Amino acid sequence: MSAQRFPGDFDGILAGAPVLDFTGTQLWGVWNAQALAKAPISIRQLPAIAKAVLDKCDAVDGAKDGLLADPRQCPFNPAQDLPKCTEGQTGDQCFTQAQVETLQTIYGGVQSKGEVIFPGQLPGAEPADASGASGWKEWIVSEGAKSRQLAYGESFLKYFANAPTSQPNLDWKQFNFDKDVEPITRIREILNATNPDLSEFEKRGGRLITYFGWADPALNPMMGVNYYERVRRTMGADRTSNFYRLFMVPGMFHCRGGFGPDRFDAMTPLINVRIRGGPPCRNCRIWH
């Protein structure tokens, strides 16, 4: 948002997992929660989903290492790749038809009037980290308390979506994605950072680095990919790469953690390119 709206504030910006589409992210949480309300997925079933995803896609990138280098290459399909429960059967190792449909809804993305308005969950966040916790645990699937996605999404609908009017008694289960999305306009203009024209920031010699974990269950990594591609289309690929770079981290959860590399120095390269290798500046201001 600083680079888009206040291009003179910083000479260099490092943004890890930025919430570019804030409103879309909150609606995504409600969308997933509505799907899970119809046919809940147990935390105990997450290992079976993780196994099915890795069995299907681990070797797609040429290395069978427990990581998906690019989840977009994974053709995981819950209807085809998960073990089905027979009639009357329940358990942690199989899935009912209703649960399959829930998963297809979560992976398929938020839809309004037949169009996807926010990307779905990418495969690859299901496996567990060193502590044994799946990326989905607490964020998407929670037993007892609300998932984090729902907690944020519900608060957004009650107190932000129709600002300055709040609706503290709003029932998130009744939110209609075909009728109720379009009226959310004013807050979208305030909270979203989706303008792909970074020309003013570039003209000042600004440098921007962003990164996402491919297995982030909190902020959809496709926000980063889609925004970066929009900037490239708007400003040109070569011009964009001269001042803005996006890095995707396989297996990393939200900013850290996960089952892939999650510790790296992104600040030093930014300082090097902006202060030491970029245009001269006095008292360069770097934001992280």
WOVEN-V215728 format. One record per residue. N is the residue number from 1. RES is the residue in three letters. SS is DSSP state (h for helix, s for strand, l for the rest). OMEGA is omega in whole degrees, 0 to 359 (* if undefined). NEAR is the number of other ideal C-beta (glycine too) atoms within 10 Angstrom. Layout:
n=N res=RES ss=SS omega=OMEGA near=NEAR
n=N res=RES ss=SS omega=OMEGA near=NEAR
This chain:
n=1 res=MET ss=l omega=177 near=16
n=2 res=SER ss=h omega=180 near=16
n=3 res=ALA ss=h omega=184 near=26
n=4 res=GLN ss=h omega=189 near=16
n=5 res=ARG ss=h omega=183 near=11
n=6 res=PHE ss=l omega=189 near=11
n=7 res=PRO ss=l omega=179 near=17
n=8 res=GLY ss=l omega=185 near=11
n=9 res=ASP ss=l omega=186 near=14
n=10 res=PHE ss=l omega=176 near=21
n=11 res=ASP ss=l omega=178 near=23
n=12 res=GLY ss=s omega=181 near=26
n=13 res=ILE ss=s omega=173 near=24
n=14 res=LEU ss=s omega=184 near=18
n=15 res=ALA ss=s omega=177 near=21
n=16 res=GLY ss=s omega=180 near=20
n=17 res=ALA ss=l omega=180 near=22
n=18 res=PRO ss=l omega=179 near=18
n=19 res=VAL ss=l omega=186 near=18
n=20 res=LEU ss=l omega=178 near=23
n=21 res=ASP ss=l omega=185 near=24
n=22 res=PHE ss=h omega=183 near=21
n=23 res=THR ss=h omega=178 near=23
n=24 res=GLY ss=h omega=179 near=22
n=25 res=THR ss=h omega=180 near=22
n=26 res=GLN ss=h omega=177 near=25
n=27 res=LEU ss=h omega=177 near=24
n=28 res=TRP ss=h omega=179 near=25
n=29 res=GLY ss=h omega=179 near=26
n=30 res=VAL ss=h omega=178 near=23
n=31 res=TRP ss=h omega=180 near=25
n=32 res=ASN ss=h omega=180 near=25
n=33 res=ALA ss=h omega=177 near=22
n=34 res=GLN ss=h omega=179 near=18
n=35 res=ALA ss=h omega=181 near=20
n=36 res=LEU ss=h omega=178 near=21
n=37 res=ALA ss=h omega=180 near=12
n=38 res=LYS ss=h omega=181 near=12
n=39 res=ALA ss=l omega=184 near=16
n=40 res=PRO ss=l omega=173 near=14
n=41 res=ILE ss=l omega=181 near=19
n=42 res=SER ss=l omega=174 near=13
n=43 res=ILE ss=h omega=180 near=15
n=44 res=ARG ss=h omega=178 near=12
n=45 res=GLN ss=h omega=184 near=22
n=46 res=LEU ss=h omega=177 near=22
n=47 res=PRO ss=h omega=179 near=16
n=48 res=ALA ss=h omega=177 near=19
n=49 res=ILE ss=h omega=180 near=24
n=50 res=ALA ss=h omega=180 near=21
n=51 res=LYS ss=h omega=181 near=16
n=52 res=ALA ss=h omega=179 near=20
n=53 res=VAL ss=h omega=182 near=23
n=54 res=LEU ss=h omega=177 near=21
n=55 res=ASP ss=h omega=182 near=11
n=56 res=LYS ss=h omega=196 near=18
n=57 res=CYS ss=h omega=186 near=20
n=58 res=ASP ss=h omega=185 near=18
n=59 res=ALA ss=h omega=183 near=11
n=60 res=VAL ss=h omega=182 near=15
n=61 res=ASP ss=h omega=177 near=16
n=62 res=GLY ss=l omega=180 near=7
n=63 res=ALA ss=l omega=178 near=10
n=64 res=LYS ss=l omega=189 near=10
n=65 res=ASP ss=l omega=180 near=15
n=66 res=GLY ss=l omega=180 near=13
n=67 res=LEU ss=l omega=172 near=22
n=68 res=LEU ss=l omega=182 near=27
n=69 res=ALA ss=l omega=178 near=20
n=70 res=ASP ss=l omega=183 near=15
n=71 res=PRO ss=h omega=178 near=23
n=72 res=ARG ss=h omega=179 near=15
n=73 res=GLN ss=h omega=185 near=11
n=74 res=CYS ss=l omega=181 near=19
n=75 res=PRO ss=l omega=181 near=11
n=76 res=PHE ss=l omega=180 near=22
n=77 res=ASN ss=l omega=182 near=15
n=78 res=PRO ss=h omega=182 near=21
n=79 res=ALA ss=h omega=183 near=12
n=80 res=GLN ss=h omega=193 near=10
n=81 res=ASP ss=h omega=179 near=17
n=82 res=LEU ss=l omega=177 near=22
n=83 res=PRO ss=l omega=183 near=12
n=84 res=LYS ss=s omega=174 near=12
n=85 res=CYS ss=l omega=174 near=17
n=86 res=THR ss=l omega=183 near=9
n=87 res=GLU ss=l omega=180 near=5
n=88 res=GLY ss=l omega=182 near=5
n=89 res=GLN ss=l omega=172 near=10
n=90 res=THR ss=l omega=179 near=10
n=91 res=GLY ss=l omega=184 near=12
n=92 res=ASP ss=l omega=186 near=12
n=93 res=GLN ss=l omega=178 near=13
n=94 res=CYS ss=l omega=185 near=15
n=95 res=PHE ss=s omega=177 near=25
n=96 res=THR ss=l omega=178 near=15
n=97 res=GLN ss=h omega=179 near=11
n=98 res=ALA ss=h omega=178 near=12
n=99 res=GLN ss=h omega=176 near=23
n=100 res=VAL ss=h omega=180 near=19
n=101 res=GLU ss=h omega=176 near=17
n=102 res=THR ss=h omega=181 near=22
n=103 res=LEU ss=h omega=178 near=23
n=104 res=GLN ss=h omega=178 near=14
n=105 res=THR ss=h omega=181 near=21
n=106 res=ILE ss=h omega=179 near=22
n=107 res=TYR ss=h omega=186 near=15
n=108 res=GLY ss=h omega=178 near=16
n=109 res=GLY ss=l omega=182 near=18
n=110 res=VAL ss=s omega=181 near=23
n=111 res=GLN ss=s omega=174 near=16
n=112 res=SER ss=s omega=181 near=17
n=113 res=LYS ss=l omega=176 near=10
n=114 res=GLY ss=l omega=180 near=6
n=115 res=GLU ss=s omega=176 near=8
n=116 res=VAL ss=s omega=182 near=11
n=117 res=ILE ss=s omega=176 near=17
n=118 res=PHE ss=s omega=186 near=21
n=119 res=PRO ss=l omega=179 near=19
n=120 res=GLY ss=l omega=178 near=19
n=121 res=GLN ss=l omega=177 near=26
n=122 res=LEU ss=l omega=173 near=22
n=123 res=PRO ss=l omega=177 near=26
n=124 res=GLY ss=l omega=178 near=30
n=125 res=ALA ss=l omega=185 near=30
n=126 res=GLU ss=l omega=181 near=25
n=127 res=PRO ss=l omega=183 near=24
n=128 res=ALA ss=s omega=175 near=16
n=129 res=ASP ss=l omega=184 near=18
n=130 res=ALA ss=l omega=180 near=8
n=131 res=SER ss=l omega=181 near=7
n=132 res=GLY ss=l omega=182 near=8
n=133 res=ALA ss=l omega=175 near=15
n=134 res=SER ss=s omega=175 near=24
n=135 res=GLY ss=l omega=180 near=28
n=136 res=TRP ss=l omega=186 near=26
n=137 res=LYS ss=s omega=180 near=20
n=138 res=GLU ss=l omega=181 near=19
n=139 res=TRP ss=l omega=183 near=23
n=140 res=ILE ss=l omega=181 near=25
n=141 res=VAL ss=s omega=180 near=23
n=142 res=SER ss=l omega=179 near=19
n=143 res=GLU ss=l omega=182 near=11
n=144 res=GLY ss=l omega=181 near=4
n=145 res=ALA ss=l omega=176 near=9
n=146 res=LYS ss=l omega=172 near=15
n=147 res=SER ss=l omega=178 near=21
n=148 res=ARG ss=h omega=178 near=17
n=149 res=GLN ss=h omega=181 near=26
n=150 res=LEU ss=h omega=181 near=22
n=151 res=ALA ss=h omega=178 near=15
n=152 res=TYR ss=h omega=184 near=18
n=153 res=GLY ss=h omega=179 near=25
n=154 res=GLU ss=h omega=178 near=20
n=155 res=SER ss=h omega=178 near=15
n=156 res=PHE ss=h omega=181 near=21
n=157 res=LEU ss=h omega=184 near=23
n=158 res=LYS ss=h omega=193 near=16
n=159 res=TYR ss=h omega=183 near=14
n=160 res=PHE ss=l omega=194 near=16
n=161 res=ALA ss=l omega=183 near=26
n=162 res=ASN ss=l omega=180 near=17
n=163 res=ALA ss=l omega=8 near=12
n=164 res=PRO ss=l omega=179 near=6
n=165 res=THR ss=l omega=177 near=7
n=166 res=SER ss=l omega=180 near=13
n=167 res=GLN ss=l omega=186 near=11
n=168 res=PRO ss=l omega=180 near=7
n=169 res=ASN ss=l omega=181 near=6
n=170 res=LEU ss=l omega=178 near=16
n=171 res=ASP ss=l omega=184 near=10
n=172 res=TRP ss=h omega=180 near=18
n=173 res=LYS ss=h omega=182 near=11
n=174 res=GLN ss=h omega=180 near=9
n=175 res=PHE ss=l omega=184 near=19
n=176 res=ASN ss=l omega=185 near=8
n=177 res=PHE ss=l omega=175 near=15
n=178 res=ASP ss=l omega=186 near=10
n=179 res=LYS ss=l omega=192 near=10
n=180 res=ASP ss=l omega=182 near=17
n=181 res=VAL ss=l omega=186 near=21
n=182 res=GLU ss=l omega=180 near=9
n=183 res=PRO ss=l omega=181 near=9
n=184 res=ILE ss=l omega=185 near=19
n=185 res=THR ss=l omega=185 near=11
n=186 res=ARG ss=h omega=183 near=12
n=187 res=ILE ss=h omega=178 near=17
n=188 res=ARG ss=h omega=180 near=15
n=189 res=GLU ss=h omega=181 near=8
n=190 res=ILE ss=h omega=191 near=10
n=191 res=LEU ss=h omega=186 near=18
n=192 res=ASN ss=l omega=178 near=17
n=193 res=ALA ss=l omega=188 near=17
n=194 res=THR ss=l omega=180 near=16
n=195 res=ASN ss=l omega=184 near=15
n=196 res=PRO ss=l omega=181 near=17
n=197 res=ASP ss=l omega=180 near=12
n=198 res=LEU ss=l omega=187 near=20
n=199 res=SER ss=h omega=180 near=12
n=200 res=GLU ss=h omega=177 near=14
n=201 res=PHE ss=h omega=180 near=24
n=202 res=GLU ss=h omega=183 near=20
n=203 res=LYS ss=h omega=179 near=10
n=204 res=ARG ss=l omega=183 near=16
n=205 res=GLY ss=l omega=181 near=15
n=206 res=GLY ss=l omega=177 near=23
n=207 res=ARG ss=s omega=186 near=29
n=208 res=LEU ss=s omega=173 near=23
n=209 res=ILE ss=s omega=173 near=21
n=210 res=THR ss=s omega=177 near=22
n=211 res=TYR ss=s omega=176 near=20
n=212 res=PHE ss=s omega=167 near=25
n=213 res=GLY ss=s omega=179 near=29
n=214 res=TRP ss=l omega=182 near=26
n=215 res=ALA ss=l omega=180 near=30
n=216 res=ASP ss=l omega=179 near=28
n=217 res=PRO ss=l omega=184 near=26
n=218 res=ALA ss=l omega=180 near=20
n=219 res=LEU ss=l omega=188 near=22
n=220 res=ASN ss=l omega=182 near=25
n=221 res=PRO ss=l omega=178 near=26
n=222 res=MET ss=h omega=172 near=20
n=223 res=MET ss=h omega=180 near=25
n=224 res=GLY ss=h omega=181 near=24
n=225 res=VAL ss=h omega=183 near=18
n=226 res=ASN ss=h omega=179 near=17
n=227 res=TYR ss=h omega=180 near=19
n=228 res=TYR ss=h omega=179 near=19
n=229 res=GLU ss=h omega=177 near=14
n=230 res=ARG ss=h omega=177 near=16
n=231 res=VAL ss=h omega=179 near=23
n=232 res=ARG ss=h omega=178 near=17
n=233 res=ARG ss=h omega=183 near=11
n=234 res=THR ss=h omega=188 near=14
n=235 res=MET ss=h omega=182 near=19
n=236 res=GLY ss=l omega=185 near=11
n=237 res=ALA ss=h omega=182 near=11
n=238 res=ASP ss=h omega=180 near=8
n=239 res=ARG ss=h omega=181 near=15
n=240 res=THR ss=h omega=184 near=22
n=241 res=SER ss=h omega=179 near=12
n=242 res=ASN ss=l omega=183 near=13
n=243 res=PHE ss=l omega=185 near=23
n=244 res=TYR ss=s omega=178 near=21
n=245 res=ARG ss=s omega=177 near=17
n=246 res=LEU ss=s omega=178 near=19
n=247 res=PHE ss=s omega=179 near=13
n=248 res=MET ss=s omega=187 near=19
n=249 res=VAL ss=s omega=181 near=23
n=250 res=PRO ss=l omega=173 near=20
n=251 res=GLY ss=l omega=181 near=23
n=252 res=MET ss=s omega=176 near=29
n=253 res=PHE ss=l omega=185 near=24
n=254 res=HIS ss=l omega=177 near=21
n=255 res=CYS ss=l omega=178 near=16
n=256 res=ARG ss=l omega=181 near=12
n=257 res=GLY ss=l omega=182 near=18
n=258 res=GLY ss=s omega=184 near=27
n=259 res=PHE ss=l omega=176 near=22
n=260 res=GLY ss=l omega=178 near=21
n=261 res=PRO ss=l omega=182 near=12
n=262 res=ASP ss=l omega=177 near=17
n=263 res=ARG ss=l omega=181 near=6
n=264 res=PHE ss=l omega=181 near=12
n=265 res=ASP ss=l omega=177 near=8
n=266 res=ALA ss=l omega=182 near=15
n=267 res=MET ss=h omega=182 near=13
n=268 res=THR ss=h omega=177 near=9
n=269 res=PRO ss=h omega=178 near=17
n=270 res=LEU ss=h omega=179 near=22
n=271 res=ILE ss=h omega=181 near=18
n=272 res=ASN ss=h omega=184 near=13
n=273 res=VAL ss=h omega=183 near=16
n=274 res=ARG ss=h omega=185 near=24
n=275 res=ILE ss=h omega=186 near=16
n=276 res=ARG ss=h omega=183 near=8
n=277 res=GLY ss=l omega=183 near=10
n=278 res=GLY ss=l omega=179 near=18
n=279 res=PRO ss=l omega=180 near=12
n=280 res=PRO ss=l omega=177 near=7
n=281 res=CYS ss=l omega=176 near=13
n=282 res=ARG ss=l omega=177 near=5
n=283 res=ASN ss=l omega=181 near=5
n=284 res=CYS ss=l omega=182 near=17
n=285 res=ARG ss=l omega=182 near=12
n=286 res=ILE ss=s omega=180 near=15
n=287 res=TRP ss=s omega=177 near=14
n=288 res=HIS ss=l omega=* near=12
